[in-house]
Amino acid sequence: MSLNLDSMIESIAVIHDPRKNINLKYSIQEIVVLSVFAVVAGCDSWVEIEDFGHEKLDWLNKIINFKNGVPSHDTISRVFTLIAPTDLQKLFCMWGQKKFKKNPKHIAIDGKALKATSGEKGKFSYLAVISAWASEEGVCLGEVLSTLNHEKKAFRDVIENLNLKDTTVTMDANGLVASTLHSIKKQKGDFLVALKEPQLALKKQVFKEFEERPDETKVYEETSKGHGRLEYRGVEVLDLKKEFNEATKAKRKKCYEAQMPEFNSCIRVLSKRMIKGKPPSQEVRYYLSSRKNLSAEEAFKLVRSHWSIENNLHWSLDVTFNEDRCTVKDRRSALNFSSLRRFSLSILKSDKSKKSIRLRRKSAGWSEDYLLKVVKGFCQG
């Protein structure tokens, strides 16, 4: 009896198989199908994926015929070391985009260290994955492997693989690089990027705009209360004039490769927090955006949505998928396993039940019917 996943299996052909055809015992389709179902069902290593295959072989044979049985964990690892990460991401995006009726309105881009991949103890040598997260859809659209000190280039690399028409991309200060911002505009998207201390000259310029044009400022405020805590957030937005961009270009050092694209609005966010029994705290953050006529409420939503990549992606990967304990150090293999984790998280998030992600993953391990339902529902639209 087939479980009718033929279209999903056929689409795996987009992955180029670099192995020689002589004496191949396991197809790319078998290894990818096994790995996707295993990681969704709770497996966090190549060894666990092999064990899952042995336990579920009769059931897996209803999806695709494992004519030579289950591949060893060494074989699975070796194949994922050979597969081009861009091919695997292309496949996962193809499956994920069946859920989209149009491009996401918002994509957050941020990096996350794979802490168990550090070489020598105490050295700043972690591998890092830069992810593009569609916040409303809860889907990871792409990622690039980097090291923490090369994140800026990786931002541009992940952007170049996205279709950004009618999409606003939010980034931290690592995204404030001319080539990165031009890549977003080239893909027909807009950006909203944070300003921090390394961009002190730009921060001063933005601060000056707010001081000199208070009457033109658009304002949005929100207050929340509960559990002995009072939080206030105020957002101010200014439409920028031609003179701001001219001043930016004049101050930019000649050694830089390119001028910044046009900034059309600047944002200031004031956050205040009062907790019973503690002194109040306050933080002011500044942002620049290419968006024209950006409202203060919309700017607030974009800033808030950016943090969903931390709360809904990075936190879940650490707590539910044990990513910080993953010791895979081969760069290609590490990125491909990272793609499996992020794709599996997207599959589990697509289930609209009230279960936590951790419980959904356990349920996928316990129940073959539930596992099939969530994977089939996501991959076949």
Buried (B, 14 or more C-beta within 10 A) or exposed (E): EEBEBEEBBEBBEEBEBEBEEEEEEBBBBBBBBBBBBBBBBBBBBBBBBBBBBEBBEEEBBBBBEBEEEBBBBEBBBBBBBBBBBBBBBBBBBBBBBEBBEEBBBBBBBBBBBBBBBBEEEEEEEBBBBBBBBBBEBBBBBBBBBBBBEBBBBBBBBBBBBBBBEEBBBBBBBBBBBBBBBBBBBEBEBBBBBBBBEEBEEBBEBBBEBBEEEEEEBBEBEEEEEEEEEBBBBBBBBBBBEEEBBEEBEEEBEEEEEEEBBBBBBBBBBBBBBBEEEEEEEEEEBBBBBBBEEBBBBBBBBBBBBBEBBEEBBBEBBBEBBEBBEBEBEBBBBBBBBBBBBBBBBBBBBBBEEEBEBBEBBBBBBEEBEBBBBBBBBBBBE
